[in-house]
Amino acid sequence: HFSVVAPSAANVSIVGDFNHWSPTALPMKRSVDGRTWEIDVKLPEGRYNYAYVVDGQIARDPSAPQTGGDDFGVPNSVVMVRGT
């Protein structure tokens, strides 16, 4: 489950090495509170770099650990998925 607070955003999506960094592959939905955007993404066990695209701008997840940065100078976030 991924969520980010972006109350003034018109569009938010999640990008990462799990979807080839495609800004159109995983659009997020605004939650009922009107401030938060959410999506559930099923991922196999592993380590994934990701970021949010908020109205066309890359933004890291402020609640997750970050990597050193990507090719564009913007730090990515990282999530570890453990098997069940």
Backbone as a printed PyTorch tensor [residue, N CA C, xyz], in Angstrom:
tensor([[[  0.8480,  -1.1740,   0.0000],
         [  0.0000,   0.0000,   0.0000],
         [  0.8910,   1.2330,   0.0000]],

        [[  0.6660,   2.1380,  -0.9400],
         [  1.4100,   3.3830,  -1.0270],
         [  0.4220,   4.5230,  -0.8550]],

        [[  0.8300,   5.5500,  -0.1310],
         [ -0.0120,   6.7410,   0.0120],
         [  0.8750,   7.9650,   0.1740]],

        [[  0.3860,   9.0800,  -0.3260],
         [  1.1160,  10.3430,  -0.2170],
         [  0.1040,  11.4680,  -0.0380]],

        [[  0.4360,  12.4160,   0.8150],
         [ -0.4190,  13.5790,   1.0360],
         [ -0.0730,  14.6230,  -0.0190]],

        [[ -1.0520,  14.9710,  -0.8250],
         [ -0.8950,  15.9870,  -1.8730],
         [ -2.2550,  16.6150,  -2.1260]],

        [[ -2.7390,  17.4370,  -1.1730],
         [ -4.1170,  17.9340,  -1.2530],
         [ -4.4180,  18.8190,  -2.4600]],

        [[ -3.4340,  19.5280,  -2.9750],
         [ -3.7150,  20.4280,  -4.0930],
         [ -3.4170,  19.7990,  -5.4520]],

        [[ -2.9810,  18.5450,  -5.4710],
         [ -2.6330,  17.8910,  -6.7310],
         [ -3.8750,  17.5250,  -7.5400]],

        [[ -3.7230,  17.5990,  -8.8520],
         [ -4.7890,  17.1680,  -9.7590],
         [ -4.5770,  15.7200, -10.1970]],

        [[ -3.3080,  15.2920, -10.2730],
         [ -2.9620,  13.9330, -10.6980],
         [ -1.7330,  13.4550,  -9.9410]],

        [[ -1.7910,  12.2100,  -9.4870],
         [ -0.6520,  11.5940,  -8.8140],
         [ -0.5340,  10.1620,  -9.3080]],

        [[  0.6920,   9.7300,  -9.5760],
         [  0.9450,   8.3380,  -9.9250],
         [  2.2110,   7.8870,  -9.2180]],

        [[  2.4310,   6.5880,  -9.2060],
         [  3.6450,   6.0390,  -8.6270],
         [  4.4720,   5.4540,  -9.7550]],

        [[  5.7710,   5.7010,  -9.7110],
         [  6.6990,   5.1700, -10.7000],
         [  7.8220,   4.4560,  -9.9560]],

        [[  8.4000,   3.4800, -10.6010],
         [  9.4990,   2.7720,  -9.9650],
         [ 10.0870,   1.7300, -10.8840]],

        [[ 11.0980,   1.0380, -10.3550],
         [ 11.7000,   0.0100, -11.1830],
         [ 10.7570,  -1.1710, -11.3810]],

        [[  9.6410,  -1.2080, -10.6660],
         [  8.6360,  -2.2610, -10.8430],
         [  7.6680,  -1.9620, -11.9800]],

        [[  7.6640,  -0.7340, -12.5280],
         [  6.7960,  -0.4290, -13.6720],
         [  7.5450,   0.3610, -14.7520]],

        [[  8.8650,   0.1700, -14.7790],
         [  9.7280,   0.8030, -15.7860],
         [  9.6370,   2.3260, -15.7460]],

        [[  9.3360,   2.8740, -14.5630],
         [  9.2750,   4.3280, -14.3390],
         [  8.2590,   5.0110, -15.2520]],

        [[  7.1830,   4.3010, -15.5440],
         [  6.1350,   4.8430, -16.4150],
         [  5.1480,   5.6820, -15.6020]],

        [[  5.0110,   6.9720, -15.9000],
         [  4.0940,   7.8280, -15.1440],
         [  2.6160,   7.5630, -15.4160]],

        [[  2.3130,   6.7410, -16.4150],
         [  0.9160,   6.4430, -16.7230],
         [  0.4900,   5.0380, -16.2940]],

        [[  1.4400,   4.2020, -15.8790],
         [  1.1380,   2.7970, -15.5840],
         [  0.3270,   2.6050, -14.3070]],

        [[  0.5910,   3.4080, -13.2700],
         [ -0.0710,   3.2090, -11.9740],
         [ -0.6000,   4.5290, -11.4070]],

        [[ -1.6950,   5.0380, -11.9780],
         [ -2.2800,   6.2680, -11.4140],
         [ -2.8770,   5.9810, -10.0330]],

        [[ -2.7360,   6.9320,  -9.1410],
         [ -3.2510,   6.7830,  -7.7860],
         [ -4.6280,   7.4250,  -7.6910]],

        [[ -5.3930,   7.0160,  -6.6840],
         [ -6.7420,   7.5630,  -6.4730],
         [ -6.7540,   8.4290,  -5.2260]],

        [[ -7.4840,   9.5340,  -5.3240],
         [ -7.6430,  10.4160,  -4.1750],
         [ -8.5280,   9.7160,  -3.1400]],

        [[ -8.0990,   9.7360,  -1.8910],
         [ -8.8850,   9.0980,  -0.8290],
         [-10.0530,   9.9970,  -0.4300]],

        [[-10.9360,   9.4720,   0.4000],
         [-12.1340,  10.2110,   0.7930],
         [-11.8000,  11.4650,   1.5950]],

        [[-10.6210,  11.5230,   2.2120],
         [-10.2610,  12.7320,   2.9650],
         [ -9.9120,  13.9020,   2.0460]],

        [[ -9.6980,  13.6250,   0.7470],
         [ -9.4040,  14.6700,  -0.2230],
         [ -7.9710,  15.1600,  -0.2020]],

        [[ -7.1670,  14.6770,   0.7270],
         [ -5.7830,  15.1330,   0.8690],
         [ -4.7700,  14.0780,   0.4340]],

        [[ -5.1520,  12.8190,   0.5700],
         [ -4.2210,  11.7180,   0.3810],
         [ -4.5330,  10.9700,  -0.9040]],

        [[ -3.4860,  10.5410,  -1.5870],
         [ -3.6030,   9.7130,  -2.7780],
         [ -3.0810,   8.3270,  -2.4270]],

        [[ -3.7760,   7.2720,  -2.9160],
         [ -3.4420,   5.9150,  -2.5090],
         [ -3.4760,   4.9400,  -3.6830]],

        [[ -2.7180,   3.8550,  -3.5090],
         [ -2.7610,   2.7440,  -4.4600],
         [ -2.1930,   1.5020,  -3.7640]],

        [[ -2.7360,   0.3500,  -4.0980],
         [ -2.1910,  -0.9270,  -3.6660],
         [ -1.4840,  -1.5470,  -4.8630]],

        [[ -0.2330,  -1.9330,  -4.6520],
         [  0.5610,  -2.5360,  -5.7160],
         [  1.1030,  -3.8660,  -5.1920]],

        [[  0.7710,  -4.9540,  -5.8750],
         [  1.3020,  -6.2660,  -5.4920],
         [  2.6850,  -6.4190,  -6.1000]],

        [[  3.6610,  -6.6440,  -5.2280],
         [  5.0450,  -6.7850,  -5.6760],
         [  5.6450,  -8.0720,  -5.1210]],

        [[  6.4530,  -8.7610,  -5.9210],
         [  7.1680,  -9.9140,  -5.3900],
         [  8.2120,  -9.4560,  -4.3630]],

        [[  8.6890, -10.3890,  -3.5700],
         [  9.7070, -10.0810,  -2.5730],
         [ 10.9010,  -9.4140,  -3.2450]],

        [[ 11.4270,  -8.3830,  -2.5990],
         [ 12.5990,  -7.7030,  -3.1440],
         [ 12.7020,  -6.2640,  -2.6720]],

        [[ 13.6830,  -5.5670,  -3.2130],
         [ 13.9490,  -4.1590,  -2.9030],
         [ 13.6030,  -3.3470,  -4.1490]],

        [[ 12.8290,  -2.2770,  -3.9530],
         [ 12.3650,  -1.4720,  -5.0850],
         [ 12.6100,   0.0160,  -4.8460]],

        [[ 13.1050,   0.6740,  -5.8800],
         [ 13.2120,   2.1330,  -5.8780],
         [ 11.9430,   2.6800,  -6.5010]],

        [[ 11.4420,   3.7760,  -5.9440],
         [ 10.2190,   4.3660,  -6.4820],
         [ 10.1510,   5.8440,  -6.1330]],

        [[  9.2000,   6.5140,  -6.7460],
         [  8.9080,   7.9210,  -6.4720],
         [  7.4650,   8.1750,  -6.8860]],

        [[  6.9700,   9.3280,  -6.5230],
         [  5.6350,   9.7410,  -6.9530],
         [  5.7870,  10.7850,  -8.0580]],

        [[  4.8090,  10.8470,  -8.9400],
         [  4.7280,  11.9190,  -9.9280],
         [  3.4880,  12.7220,  -9.5590]],

        [[  3.7230,  13.9340,  -9.0710],
         [  2.6520,  14.8150,  -8.6120],
         [  2.5330,  15.9560,  -9.6120]],

        [[  1.4480,  15.9480, -10.3520],
         [  1.2240,  16.9550, -11.4000],
         [  2.4470,  17.1170, -12.3020]],

        [[  3.0080,  15.9780, -12.7060],
         [  4.1180,  15.9770, -13.6510],
         [  5.4960,  16.1280, -13.0430]],

        [[  5.5880,  16.3290, -11.7340],
         [  6.8740,  16.5250, -11.0780],
         [  7.2130,  15.3160, -10.2070]],

        [[  8.4440,  14.8280, -10.3360],
         [  8.9030,  13.7060,  -9.5130],
         [  9.0700,  14.1650,  -8.0700]],

        [[  8.5640,  13.3580,  -7.1360],
         [  8.6880,  13.6630,  -5.7100],
         [  8.9570,  12.3690,  -4.9600]],

        [[  9.9060,  12.4060,  -4.0400],
         [ 10.1610,  11.2110,  -3.2420],
         [  9.1020,  11.0820,  -2.1640]],

        [[  9.0100,   9.9100,  -1.5920],
         [  8.0760,   9.6420,  -0.5030],
         [  8.7000,  10.1320,   0.7970]],

        [[  8.1350,  11.1580,   1.4340],
         [  8.7420,  11.6940,   2.6500],
         [  8.7080,  10.7310,   3.8290]],

        [[  7.9060,   9.6770,   3.7510],
         [  7.8020,   8.7340,   4.8670],
         [  8.6390,   7.4750,   4.6710]],

        [[  9.4450,   7.4220,   3.6060],
         [ 10.2280,   6.2240,   3.3080],
         [ 11.7160,   6.5640,   3.2310]],

        [[ 12.5770,   5.5630,   3.4450],
         [ 14.0130,   5.7970,   3.2490],
         [ 14.2790,   6.1990,   1.8050]],

        [[ 15.3340,   6.9770,   1.6060],
         [ 15.6360,   7.3930,   0.2480],
         [ 16.9630,   6.8160,  -0.2160]],

        [[ 17.0870,   6.6840,  -1.5390],
         [ 18.3390,   6.2560,  -2.1430],
         [ 19.1890,   7.4860,  -2.3650]],

        [[ 20.3690,   7.3010,  -2.8820],
         [ 21.2570,   8.4320,  -3.1110],
         [ 20.7720,   9.3940,  -4.1670]],

        [[ 20.0230,   8.9260,  -5.1290],
         [ 19.5380,   9.7850,  -6.1990],
         [ 19.4660,   9.0100,  -7.4910]],

        [[ 18.7750,   9.5770,  -8.4470],
         [ 18.6800,   8.9270,  -9.7490],
         [ 19.4460,   9.7470, -10.7700]],

        [[ 19.2970,   9.4250, -12.0340],
         [ 20.0240,  10.1240, -13.0930],
         [ 19.6090,  11.5790, -13.2460]],

        [[ 18.4730,  11.9670, -12.6590],
         [ 17.9920,  13.3340, -12.7890],
         [ 18.2920,  14.1580, -11.5450]],

        [[ 19.0290,  13.5900, -10.5800],
         [ 19.3940,  14.3300,  -9.3850],
         [ 18.3250,  14.3730,  -8.3080]],

        [[ 17.2360,  13.6540,  -8.4940],
         [ 16.1600,  13.6290,  -7.5120],
         [ 16.2700,  12.3270,  -6.7290]],

        [[ 16.3370,  12.3910,  -5.4010],
         [ 16.4100,  11.1420,  -4.6400],
         [ 15.1420,  10.3140,  -4.8140]],

        [[ 15.3180,   9.0140,  -4.9110],
         [ 14.1970,   8.0860,  -4.9590],
         [ 13.9510,   7.5410,  -3.5660]],

        [[ 12.7890,   6.9720,  -3.3760],
         [ 12.4760,   6.2730,  -2.1350],
         [ 12.7130,   4.7930,  -2.3600]],

        [[ 12.8150,   4.0520,  -1.2750],
         [ 13.0360,   2.6160,  -1.3850],
         [ 12.0670,   1.8840,  -0.4780]],

        [[ 11.5640,   0.7530,  -0.9780],
         [ 10.6730,  -0.1010,  -0.1740],
         [ 11.1990,  -1.5280,  -0.2700]],

        [[ 11.1900,  -2.2070,   0.8600],
         [ 11.5630,  -3.6100,   0.9250],
         [ 10.2860,  -4.4330,   1.0810]],

        [[ 10.0920,  -5.4050,   0.1950],
         [  8.9240,  -6.2770,   0.2590],
         [  9.4140,  -7.6430,   0.7130]],

        [[  8.8550,  -8.1190,   1.7900],
         [  9.2480,  -9.4210,   2.3360],
         [  8.1940, -10.4610,   1.9770]],

        [[  8.6490, -11.6810,   1.7500],
         [  7.7550, -12.7870,   1.4320],
         [  6.9320, -13.1940,   2.6440]],

        [[  5.8210, -13.8670,   2.3840],
         [  4.9620, -14.3100,   3.4900],
         [  5.0880, -15.7910,   3.7110]]])
